[in-house]
Amino acid sequence: MSHITVAVHGLGNIGKKVIESLEAASDMRCLGVLRRASSLGTESPALRGVPEFTSLTELAKAQGQLPQVVILCGPSRAVPADAAAYLAAGVNTVDSFDIHQEILPLVKKLDETTRAHGCVSISGAGWDPGTDSVFRALFEAMAPSGTTFTNFGLGRSMGHSVAVRALPGVADAASLTIPMGGGRHSRLVYVLPQSGISEASIREAIAADPYFMHDPLEVRFVRTPHELASVADNSHGVLMERTGASGLTSNQRLQFDMRIDNPAMTASVLVASARATTRLAPGAYTLIDVPPVALLPGERLDHVARLV
């Protein structure tokens, strides 16, 4: 059986879990991890024997081939430039870009690049945006008239935590999402500040960041990495509810609920999406554009027989 060849861009919380998911996928082969030169040689156990490189060129030279897909595991704000660079090299990409209001401009921009270079990108391929987006679409198909509320948490948001860690004066941080019901959320952010930095300036910077400016916000400061670790596990979840009508019949109620390890779930969706890129025509997609069967290993008709 031929394997889909993959490279992983970045070795943060999600990148580590992507490596594990690729190891568990019988139809995938990880050619390497792409990292900054200053990071090489660190976190060897997380690499699980996968070689690391500083560039796609270096990886291709060592492995004798380019990967078919690069899974982007860096911050969302780096995705537009990183995806464009790999796509220009003729390599498919998948990402878990999570800035909802910027997904449409991203897809439009990447669509031009993918078509120019004959490759595929899938953006927002996590669980929200991602698989939750698919459930929202299915819920609307099942009850076309109505309202859907997506309630996140209680748990740690990877994207929000990364956004805080990128701010000046922040040594480390964890952002927790607290559901308030009706699709509304508050943010509780734990911050380990750098020495001598004003707590007020950090609080103001967080409040002004687009990740946080639309929700109620509380910032708490911790003094040690151990104190931060005690509140910063990877648990998260979602409760999605829709009440509406099917045709002229009201009182339809739909519900989807899950409690998860955030990086592990995101990684699994990314790996499934990497598989799907090899089955799609050139273009830029999100998960609601992808046939569910394209995410699964094996033959389509086998899945039809098993699942339909």
ABEGO torsion letter per residue (X at the ends): XBBBBBBBBEABAAAAAAAAAAAABAABBBAEBBBBAAABGBGAAAAGGBBBBABAAAAAAAAGBBBABBBBABBAAAAAAAAAAAAAAGBBBBBABABAAAAAAAAAAAAAAAAAAGBBBBBGBBAOBEAAAAAAAAAAAABABEBBBBBBOBEBBAAAAAAAAABBGBABBBBBBBBAEGGBBBBBBBBBBBBGBBAAAAAAAAAABAAAAABBBBBBBBABAAAAAAABBABBEBBBBBBBBBEABBGBBBBBBBBBBAAAAAAAAAAAAAAAAAABBBEBBBAAABBAAAABBEBAAAAAAAAX
